[in-house]
Amino acid sequence: MWKYHVFGLLFAAVVISMGFFYQPFSAQNGEIHWGLKKATNEQPAEAGAELDTMLERHGAIYKGDADKKIIYFTFDNGYENGYTESILDTLKAENIKATFFLTGHYLESATPLVKRMIEDGHQIGNHSYGHPNLARLSKDGVKKELQKFDQRLSELTSLKRTTVTRPPEGIFNEQVLEAANEIGYQHIFWSIAFIDWHRDQKKGGKYAYDQLISQIHPGAIILMHTVSPDNAEGLPMFIKEARKMGYTFGTLDELNMNNLDIPLSFQP
């Protein structure tokens, strides 16, 4: 399963390396490939008015308040590569809580790490069970992917379900947003990302640090991948420098419950 995840990440590399990317789309059936104009000089990243309006209709977010120097860490985990424990150690030492968006493969292959995430107080997000292109599924298909993940999560851990989700490869459409909302999920995208998923192309911690610092901005939702040794090495340096710049670190819970009225029957 992780091979499919890697394929998706390689596709996304084209988007991120361009700095921004806008994909034409229709209201329901077109595919939207998430992309935005990168943040520079601490000015927030922008996805554009049309996409901003669509996300607002569905309580989806990709950044927080531009007037507050708060950063939100999120990590996508499709498979384990030996660096998640180091990242968890750093977050624990720095007293920072993050959100980890997991696939079904990760749930089943790295269950002890998932349990540690929960024990350490981190939020688990739903990255779908099988990592498909959700925009090519029916509404029922989207719902089944999210619910299958949560069913397996409840079987393996103490959690009953998740309430935040992120589409595989950043590909979605309005139908995907609607389907998720109908069963109590909020979509979380991101405003900072970089190419950080090549297993055998180590660039060093400074690479990750430089990428993060160059895009830092108030309200940033950062996407990182735990497969990267660069991220594991660069994370402590980035946290230290961000704090020197006056930033603090928040949780998605401080953002999402204000944007989406999750039905009571779906409360965790």
C-alpha positions in Angstrom: 0.0 0.0 0.0 2.8 2.4 0.8 3.9 2.2 -2.9 0.7 3.9 -3.9 1.2 6.5 -1.3 4.7 7.3 -2.7 3.2 7.5 -6.2 0.8 10.1 -5.0 3.5 12.1 -3.3 5.7 12.1 -6.4 2.7 13.6 -8.3 2.2 16.2 -5.7 5.9 17.2 -6.0 5.2 18.8 -9.3 2.6 21.0 -7.7 4.7 22.0 -4.7 7.8 22.6 -6.7 5.9 25.1 -8.9 5.2 27.2 -5.8 1.5 27.6 -6.8 -0.9 25.7 -8.9 -4.6 26.3 -9.8 -6.5 23.5 -11.4 -9.7 24.3 -13.4 -12.7 22.5 -11.9 -16.4 22.1 -12.1 -18.7 22.4 -9.1 -19.1 18.6 -8.6 -17.3 16.3 -10.9 -14.0 18.0 -11.7 -10.8 17.2 -9.8 -9.2 19.9 -7.8 -5.5 19.4 -7.0 -4.7 21.4 -3.9 -2.1 24.1 -4.4 -1.5 27.7 -3.5 0.7 30.7 -3.8 3.5 30.2 -1.2 3.9 32.4 1.8 6.9 34.8 1.7 8.1 37.4 4.1 5.6 36.1 6.7 2.7 37.0 4.4 0.2 34.1 4.4 -0.2 31.7 1.5 -3.2 32.2 -0.7 -5.4 29.6 -2.5 -7.5 32.2 -4.4 -10.9 33.7 -3.8 -12.9 31.0 -5.7 -11.4 28.1 -3.8 -11.6 30.1 -0.5 -15.3 30.5 -1.1 -15.8 26.8 -1.7 -13.8 25.8 1.4 -15.8 28.2 3.5 -19.1 26.6 2.4 -17.9 23.4 3.9 -16.0 24.5 7.0 -12.7 23.4 5.4 -9.5 25.3 6.3 -5.9 25.6 5.3 -4.6 28.3 7.6 -5.5 30.1 10.7 -5.8 33.8 11.8 -3.3 35.9 9.9 -3.2 38.3 12.9 -2.0 35.6 15.3 1.5 34.2 15.3 0.3 30.6 15.9 1.6 27.6 13.9 -0.3 24.3 13.6 1.7 21.1 12.9 0.2 18.3 10.8 1.9 15.2 9.6 0.8 12.7 6.9 1.7 9.1 7.5 1.2 6.6 4.7 3.9 4.1 5.8 6.6 4.0 8.5 10.2 4.7 7.6 11.8 4.8 11.1 11.7 8.5 11.9 8.3 9.0 13.5 9.6 8.1 16.9 12.2 10.9 16.7 9.5 13.4 15.7 7.3 12.3 18.5 10.2 12.7 20.9 10.8 16.3 19.7 7.1 17.2 20.0 7.0 15.8 23.5 10.1 17.6 24.6 8.8 20.8 23.3 5.3 20.3 24.7 3.7 20.7 21.2 0.6 18.8 20.1 0.1 17.9 16.4 -2.3 16.2 14.1 -1.3 13.0 12.4 -3.3 12.1 9.2 -3.0 8.3 8.8 -3.9 5.8 6.2 -5.3 2.3 6.9 -2.0 0.8 6.0 -0.2 2.9 8.7 -2.8 2.0 11.3 -2.2 -1.7 10.8 1.5 -1.7 10.1 2.6 0.8 12.8 -0.1 0.3 15.5 2.3 0.9 18.5 3.3 4.3 17.1 -0.4 5.2 16.6 -1.1 4.3 20.2 1.8 6.5 21.3 0.5 9.4 19.3 -2.8 9.1 21.2 -1.1 8.6 24.5 1.0 11.7 23.9 -2.1 13.8 23.3 -1.9 14.2 19.6 -4.9 14.2 17.3 -5.5 11.5 14.7 -6.7 12.6 11.3 -8.3 10.5 8.6 -6.3 10.3 5.4 -8.7 7.6 4.1 -8.3 3.8 4.5 -6.8 2.9 1.1 -5.4 6.2 -0.2 -7.5 6.4 -3.4 -8.4 9.4 -5.5 -11.5 10.4 -3.7 -12.6 12.7 -6.5 -13.2 9.7 -8.6 -15.5 8.0 -6.1 -19.2 8.4 -5.5 -20.4 10.1 -2.4 -21.0 6.7 -0.8 -17.5 5.6 -1.9 -16.0 8.6 -0.1 -18.0 7.9 3.0 -17.0 4.2 3.1 -13.3 5.1 2.8 -13.5 7.4 5.8 -15.7 5.1 7.8 -13.5 2.1 7.1 -10.5 3.9 8.5 -12.4 4.8 11.6 -13.7 1.3 12.1 -10.2 0.0 12.0 -9.0 2.8 14.3 -11.6 1.8 16.9 -10.6 -1.8 16.7 -6.9 -1.1 17.2 -6.9 1.9 19.6 -9.0 3.6 22.3 -10.4 6.1 19.8 -13.9 5.6 18.3 -13.5 7.8 15.3 -11.8 10.9 13.8 -13.4 14.2 12.9 -10.8 15.8 10.6 -9.7 14.5 7.2 -7.3 15.3 4.4 -7.7 13.9 0.9 -5.0 11.6 -0.5 -2.6 13.5 -2.9 -4.5 16.7 -2.1 -7.1 15.8 -4.8 -10.7 16.5 -4.1 -13.9 18.2 -5.4 -16.9 19.7 -3.8 -18.7 16.4 -3.7 -15.8 15.0 -1.5 -16.2 18.0 0.9 -20.0 17.5 1.0 -19.7 13.7 1.6 -17.3 14.3 4.5 -19.5 17.0 6.0 -22.5 14.7 5.9 -20.9 12.2 8.2 -19.3 14.7 10.5 -15.8 15.4 9.1 -14.0 18.7 8.5 -11.3 18.9 5.7 -7.9 20.3 6.7 -5.6 21.3 4.0 -2.3 23.2 4.5 -0.5 26.5 3.8 3.1 25.3 4.1 4.6 22.2 2.4 7.7 21.1 0.6 9.2 18.1 -1.1 10.0 15.9 1.9 9.1 12.3 1.1 11.9 10.8 -0.9 13.1 7.9 1.2 16.6 7.7 -0.3 17.4 11.3 -1.0 18.5 12.7 2.3 19.3 16.4 2.2 19.9 17.1 5.9 18.1 18.9 8.6 19.0 22.3 7.3 17.0 21.6 4.1 13.8 21.1 6.1 14.6 24.0 8.4 15.2 26.4 5.4 12.0 25.3 3.7 9.9 25.9 6.8 11.5 29.2 7.8 11.2 30.6 4.2 7.4 30.0 4.3 6.6 30.7 7.9 3.6 33.0 8.5 1.0 33.6 11.2 -1.7 31.0 11.2 0.3 28.5 9.2 -0.9 24.9 8.9 2.2 23.0 8.2 2.2 19.7 6.3 5.2 17.4 6.8 5.9 13.7 6.2 7.4 11.6 9.0 9.2 9.4 6.4 11.8 12.1 6.1 15.0 12.0 8.1 15.4 15.7 7.1 12.2 16.6 9.0 13.3 14.6 12.1 16.6 16.5 12.1 15.3 19.9 11.2 12.2 20.0 13.4 14.0 21.0 16.7 15.9 23.8 14.9 12.7 25.2 13.3 10.8 25.1 16.6 13.6 27.0 18.4 13.8 29.7 15.7 10.0 30.1 15.3 9.8 30.7 19.0 12.5 33.3 18.8 10.4 35.0 16.1 7.5 35.2 18.4 5.5 32.2 17.2 3.6 29.7 19.4 2.2 26.3 18.5 -1.5 25.5 18.6 -3.9 22.6 17.8 -6.5 22.2 15.1 -9.1 21.9 17.9 -8.7 25.6 18.3 -9.7 26.2 14.7 -12.0 23.5 13.5 -14.9 23.4 15.9 -15.6 27.0 15.1 -16.1 26.3 11.5 -18.1 23.1 11.4 -21.1 22.0 13.4 -20.4 18.3 13.8 -23.6 16.3 14.4 -23.9 15.1 18.0 -24.1 11.5 16.9 -20.5 11.9 15.5 -18.9 13.5 18.5 -15.8 11.5 19.6 
